[in-house]
Amino acid sequence: MTEATQRTSDNGVSIWLDDLSRTRIESGSLQDLIKNKNVVGVTTNPSIFQKALSQVGPYDAQLKELGKVDVETAIRELTTTDVRNATDIFRDIAEATDFVDGRVSIEVDPRLAHETEATEKQAVELWEKVNRPNAMIKIPATLEGLPAITATLAKGISVNVTLIFSIERYEQVIDAFIEGIAQADANGHDLKHIGSVASFFVSRVDTAVDKLLEANGSDEAKALEGKAAVANARLAYKLFEEKFANDPRWAALEAKGAKKQRPLWASTGTKNAAYSDCKYVDELVAPNVVNTMPEKTLNALADHGNGAPSIKGTYEESQAIMDKLAELGINIKDVTDQLEADGVAKFIASWDSVIADVQSGIDRVNG
């Protein structure tokens, strides 16, 4: 293990890799990251699968075996096979951590982001198709996604809630989680192995807010560049601490073996070259969090990251940053609402590319 990744882990951060492909599994790359860089889980999303499935070669054998199936069936088979194989690689870690880590996430079709019942239905289908206790089903935190999150958890299915950008929406996600676990308990499910994380997106907030600060042009605005995303995330962690410490519903569920829904820092690759390439890892180290990193960020952390605790004691400063942004006329709710809409649109565009690439593969291998 590298010194920096070990220190990051020791200080409470579960390092998950934000990438998966057939090549990564079969080459031994994933196993190497587990062994040498403290990786204890994996997340996928439509953009990750678009990158993986656009490659000519790695999936041809399975496509040939599937024959001339419809493209949606082929995508389901290819992606769930990768996730199933990855969960098997992580099974020992899952068991050693009582299923806190060792998780591999797969996302519902992003085109269903505003369809509650269809999301619920596909979440069950994906869970049954992967058929591994250390899988997680990713559901977006749209308003329509919230009841689907509750309903999916109520069935005893582990959920990764994705595309969270605002503190307000995050609080709704925690409430949806607690209600889902309460329903799972009422439905007779064992709560101990129902896992959940809340994927709070980070770097995209700076990308959006920095543009507004640059447009403002004042020295005061300039001084706030690169600060909004971390402040926003740190205040999300404050909410996590407060909600799970003070909600009487949660205390009763935890006594029955339920595990907290941990914050997961997503979108942690640095987009602005002026900022540290470990910025969204090193500035968000605290107990009971996950940081899902693209490999480039993971390598940067391993090479020159810090990994020291960096959230405790920052809440007043973080709130002051958000207050200053408001004083400058930056409405953070408008920013995060737009980021959610853009996030869904981006994943839909990636999914459209997946459909085209897999259809091309089906046509190629079937002559």
C-alpha positions in Angstrom: 0.0 0.0 0.0 1.2 3.5 -0.7 1.8 5.8 2.3 -0.8 8.4 1.2 -3.5 5.9 0.3 -3.0 4.1 3.5 -3.1 7.3 5.5 -6.3 8.3 3.7 -7.9 5.0 4.5 -6.7 5.1 8.2 -8.4 8.5 8.6 -11.8 7.1 7.6 -12.0 7.3 3.8 -13.0 4.2 1.8 -11.2 4.4 -1.5 -13.4 3.2 -4.4 -12.4 3.2 -8.0 -14.6 5.2 -10.4 -14.1 2.9 -13.4 -14.7 -0.6 -14.6 -14.2 -2.6 -17.8 -13.7 -6.1 -19.0 -10.1 -5.3 -19.7 -9.5 -4.0 -16.2 -10.9 -7.2 -14.7 -9.2 -9.7 -17.0 -5.8 -7.9 -17.0 -5.5 -8.1 -13.2 -5.5 -4.2 -13.0 -8.3 -4.2 -10.5 -6.7 -6.7 -8.3 -3.5 -4.7 -8.4 -5.3 -1.6 -7.2 -6.8 -3.5 -4.4 -3.5 -4.9 -3.3 -1.3 -1.8 -3.8 -3.6 1.3 -3.5 -6.2 0.5 -0.9 -9.1 0.3 -3.3 -12.1 -1.4 -1.6 -14.9 -0.8 -4.0 -16.0 0.3 -7.5 -18.5 2.6 -9.0 -19.8 2.6 -12.6 -22.1 4.9 -14.5 -23.3 5.2 -18.1 -20.2 7.3 -19.1 -17.9 4.6 -17.7 -19.7 1.9 -19.6 -19.7 4.0 -22.7 -15.9 4.2 -22.5 -15.6 0.4 -21.8 -18.1 -0.8 -24.4 -16.7 1.4 -27.2 -13.6 -0.7 -27.3 -13.4 -3.2 -30.1 -12.4 -6.6 -28.9 -12.9 -7.2 -25.2 -16.6 -7.9 -25.4 -16.7 -9.7 -28.8 -16.6 -13.2 -27.4 -19.7 -12.6 -25.2 -21.5 -10.8 -28.0 -20.9 -13.7 -30.3 -22.2 -16.1 -27.7 -25.3 -13.9 -27.2 -26.0 -14.0 -31.0 -28.4 -11.6 -32.7 -30.2 -10.4 -29.5 -31.7 -6.9 -29.3 -29.3 -4.3 -28.2 -30.9 -3.6 -24.8 -30.6 -7.2 -23.8 -26.9 -7.3 -25.0 -26.1 -4.2 -22.9 -27.7 -5.7 -19.8 -25.8 -8.9 -20.3 -22.4 -7.2 -20.8 -22.7 -4.7 -18.0 -24.1 -7.1 -15.4 -21.4 -9.6 -16.2 -18.7 -7.1 -15.5 -20.3 -6.0 -12.3 -20.9 -9.6 -11.2 -17.3 -10.5 -11.9 -16.1 -7.4 -10.0 -18.3 -8.2 -7.0 -16.7 -11.6 -6.9 -13.2 -10.0 -6.8 -14.4 -7.8 -3.9 -16.2 -10.5 -2.0 -13.5 -11.1 0.6 -13.3 -7.4 1.3 -17.1 -7.3 1.7 -17.1 -10.1 4.2 -14.2 -8.7 6.1 -15.9 -5.3 6.5 -19.4 -6.8 7.2 -20.4 -5.5 3.7 -19.6 -1.9 4.5 -17.0 -2.0 1.6 -16.3 -4.4 -1.2 -19.3 -2.9 -3.1 -19.7 -2.6 -6.8 -22.4 -0.2 -8.2 -24.5 -0.4 -11.4 -26.8 2.3 -12.5 -30.4 2.1 -13.7 -31.0 3.4 -17.2 -30.5 7.2 -17.0 -33.5 7.7 -19.3 -35.7 6.6 -16.4 -34.4 9.4 -14.1 -37.8 11.1 -13.9 -39.9 7.9 -13.8 -40.4 6.5 -10.3 -42.1 3.2 -11.0 -39.8 2.3 -14.0 -36.8 3.0 -11.8 -38.1 0.8 -9.0 -38.7 -2.0 -11.5 -35.3 -1.9 -13.1 -33.6 -1.6 -9.8 -35.1 -5.0 -8.8 -34.2 -6.5 -12.2 -30.6 -5.4 -12.0 -30.2 -6.6 -8.4 -31.6 -10.0 -9.4 -29.5 -10.2 -12.6 -26.2 -9.4 -10.8 -27.3 -11.7 -8.0 -24.5 -10.7 -5.5 -25.0 -9.4 -2.0 -22.2 -6.9 -2.4 -23.7 -5.1 -5.4 -25.3 -1.7 -5.2 -28.0 -0.3 -7.5 -27.4 3.4 -8.4 -30.5 5.6 -8.5 -30.4 9.3 -9.3 -31.5 11.7 -6.6 -34.1 13.5 -8.8 -37.4 14.3 -7.1 -38.9 11.3 -8.9 -35.9 9.2 -7.8 -36.5 9.8 -4.1 -39.5 7.5 -3.7 -37.8 4.9 -5.8 -34.8 4.9 -3.4 -37.1 4.3 -0.5 -39.0 1.5 -2.3 -35.8 -0.2 -3.4 -34.3 -0.2 0.1 -37.6 -1.4 1.4 -37.1 -4.6 -0.6 -33.7 -5.2 1.1 -31.7 -4.0 -2.0 -28.6 -1.9 -1.4 -28.6 1.5 -3.1 -26.0 4.0 -4.2 -27.9 7.4 -4.6 -26.2 9.4 -7.3 -26.2 12.9 -8.7 -26.6 14.8 -5.4 -25.4 18.4 -5.7 -27.2 20.4 -3.0 -27.5 20.2 0.8 -31.3 20.5 0.5 -31.5 17.5 -1.8 -29.0 15.6 0.3 -31.3 16.0 3.4 -34.2 14.6 1.3 -32.0 11.6 0.3 -31.2 10.9 4.0 -34.9 11.0 4.8 -35.7 8.7 1.9 -32.9 6.3 3.1 -34.1 6.2 6.7 -37.7 5.6 5.5 -36.5 2.8 3.2 -34.6 1.1 6.0 -37.7 1.4 8.3 -39.8 -0.2 5.6 -37.2 -2.9 5.1 -37.4 -3.6 8.8 -41.2 -3.8 8.7 -40.9 -6.1 5.7 -38.8 -8.5 7.7 -35.4 -7.9 6.0 -32.2 -8.4 7.8 -30.8 -4.8 8.0 -27.2 -5.7 8.6 -26.2 -6.1 5.0 -28.4 -3.5 3.3 -25.8 -0.9 2.3 -26.2 2.6 1.0 -24.1 5.6 0.0 -25.1 9.1 -1.0 -23.0 10.2 -3.9 -22.4 13.9 -3.4 -20.8 15.5 -6.5 -17.9 17.8 -5.9 -15.7 19.2 -8.7 -18.6 20.1 -11.0 -19.7 22.6 -8.5 -16.4 24.5 -8.8 -16.5 24.3 -12.5 -20.0 26.0 -12.6 -19.4 28.5 -9.7 -15.9 29.5 -10.9 -17.4 30.6 -14.3 -19.8 32.9 -12.4 -17.0 34.3 -10.2 -14.9 35.0 -13.3 -17.8 36.8 -14.9 -18.1 38.9 -11.8 -14.5 39.9 -12.1 -14.1 41.5 -8.7 -11.2 40.8 -6.3 -13.7 39.4 -3.8 -15.0 37.0 -6.4 -11.5 36.0 -7.5 -10.7 35.1 -3.9 -13.6 32.6 -3.8 -12.5 30.6 -6.9 -12.0 27.0 -6.2 -13.7 27.1 -2.8 -17.4 26.5 -3.4 -17.3 22.7 -4.1 -15.3 21.8 -1.0 -17.3 24.1 1.2 -20.6 22.6 -0.1 -19.3 19.1 0.5 -18.1 19.9 4.0 -21.5 21.3 4.9 -23.0 18.0 3.5 -20.8 16.1 5.9 -22.0 18.4 8.8 -25.6 17.4 7.8 -24.6 13.7 7.8 -23.2 14.0 11.3 -26.3 15.8 12.6 -29.0 13.8 11.0 -27.7 10.4 12.0 -26.8 11.6 15.5 -30.2 13.2 16.2 -32.9 11.3 14.3 -34.8 9.0 16.8 -35.9 6.8 13.9 -32.3 6.1 13.0 -31.3 5.3 16.6 -34.0 2.5 16.7 -32.9 1.1 13.3 -29.2 1.2 14.1 -30.0 -0.8 17.3 -31.3 -3.5 15.0 -28.1 -3.6 13.0 -28.7 -1.0 10.3 -25.7 0.8 8.9 -25.5 4.5 8.2 -25.8 5.7 4.6 -22.3 7.1 4.1 -21.5 10.3 2.1 -19.6 9.4 -1.1 -17.6 12.1 -2.7 -18.1 11.8 -6.5 -16.7 13.8 -9.4 -13.4 14.1 -7.5 -11.1 14.4 -10.6 -9.7 17.9 -10.7 -11.0 19.7 -13.8 -9.0 22.9 -13.4 -5.2 22.5 -13.9 -4.6 25.4 -11.5 -5.8 23.3 -8.6 -4.1 20.4 -6.9 -4.9 17.1 -8.7 -5.6 15.7 -5.2 -7.8 18.6 -4.1 -11.1 16.8 -3.9 -9.5 14.0 -1.9 -7.2 15.7 0.5 -9.7 18.4 1.4 -12.5 15.9 2.2 -10.9 13.4 4.6 -13.1 12.4 7.5 -14.5 9.2 9.2 -17.3 7.3 7.5 -16.9 8.6 4.0 -16.2 7.1 0.6 -14.2 8.8 -2.2 -14.7 7.3 -5.6 -11.8 8.3 -7.8 -10.8 8.0 -11.4 -7.5 6.2 -11.7 -5.7 9.4 -12.6 -6.7 10.9 -9.3 -6.0 7.7 -7.4 -2.5 7.7 -8.8 -2.0 11.3 -7.9 -3.0 10.6 -4.3 -0.7 7.6 -4.2 2.2 9.7 -5.5 1.9 12.9 -3.5 -1.4 13.1 -1.6 -1.7 14.0 2.0 -4.6 12.0 3.4 -4.7 13.9 6.8 -8.1 14.7 8.4 -9.4 17.9 6.7 -13.1 18.4 7.5 -13.3 18.7 11.2 -13.3 22.3 12.4 -14.2 23.8 8.9 -18.0 24.3 9.2 -18.0 28.0 10.1 -15.5 28.7 7.3 -17.5 26.7 4.8 -20.7 28.5 5.7 -19.0 31.8 5.4 -17.9 30.9 1.9 -21.4 30.0 0.9 -22.7 33.2 2.4 -20.2 35.3 0.5 -21.2 33.6 -2.7 -24.8 34.6 -2.0 -23.7 38.2 -1.3 -22.1 38.3 -4.7 -25.4 37.2 -6.3 -24.6 33.6 -6.9 -27.7 31.5 -6.2 -26.2 28.1 -5.3 -29.7 26.4 -5.7 -29.9 27.6 -9.3 -26.3 26.2 -9.8 -27.1 22.8 -8.3 -30.5 22.5 -10.0 -28.7 23.1 -13.4 -25.9 20.6 -12.5 -28.5 17.9 -11.7 -30.3 18.5 -15.1 -26.9 18.5 -16.9 -25.8 15.3 -15.1 -28.9 13.4 -16.2 -28.5 14.7 -19.7 -24.8 13.7 -19.8 -25.6 10.2 -18.7 -28.4 9.9 -21.3 -26.0 11.0 -24.0 -23.5 8.4 -22.9 -26.2 5.7 -22.8 -27.2 6.6 -26.4 -23.5 6.1 -27.3 -23.5 2.7 -25.5 -26.6 1.6 -27.6 -24.8 2.6 -30.8 -21.5 1.0 -29.9 -23.1 -2.3 -28.7 -25.3 -2.5 -31.8 -22.2 -2.0 -33.9 -20.6 -4.9 -32.0 -23.6 -7.2 -32.5 -23.5 -6.5 -36.2 -19.7 -7.0 -36.4 -19.5 -10.3 -34.6 -22.5 -11.7 -36.5 -21.1 -10.9 -39.9 
